[in-house]
């Protein structure tokens, strides 16, 4: 569960999306950093692609999240 967005280091719109396009998102955890016993920060790399595998958005973000368990 995301508690807050600490920032977006980069955000690039690389191609347009048209009505009728199907999109999907690939998110990869690049880094984790504990901040307290029940919360931490993560660095996420996001790629949004169309059904034709055209990359439409690339972003790196740093949300503040609640730990599992």
Residue pairs with C-beta under 8 A, 6 or more apart in sequence:
1 65
1 66
2 63
2 64
2 65
3 39
3 63
3 64
3 65
3 66
4 63
4 64
5 61
5 62
5 63
5 64
6 41
6 62
6 63
6 64
7 61
7 62
8 59
8 60
8 61
8 62
9 43
9 60
9 61
9 62
10 58
10 59
10 60
11 57
11 58
11 59
12 57
12 58
12 59
13 56
13 57
14 55
14 56
14 57
14 58
15 50
15 54
15 55
15 56
16 56
17 23
17 50
17 56
21 50
21 51
22 50
22 51
23 48
23 49
23 50
23 51
23 56
24 48
24 49
24 51
25 46
25 47
25 48
25 49
26 46
26 47
26 48
26 49
27 44
27 45
27 46
27 47
28 44
28 45
29 42
29 43
29 44
30 42
30 43
30 44
30 45
30 60
31 42
31 43
32 40
32 41
32 42
32 43
33 40
33 41
33 42
34 40
34 67
35 41
35 64
37 67
38 66
38 67
39 64
39 65
39 66
39 67
40 64
40 65
40 67
41 62
41 63
41 64
41 65
42 62
42 63
42 65
43 60
43 61
43 62
44 60
44 61
44 62
44 63
45 58
45 59
45 60
46 57
46 58
46 59
46 60
46 61
47 55
47 57
47 58
48 55
48 56
48 57
48 58
49 55
49 56
50 56
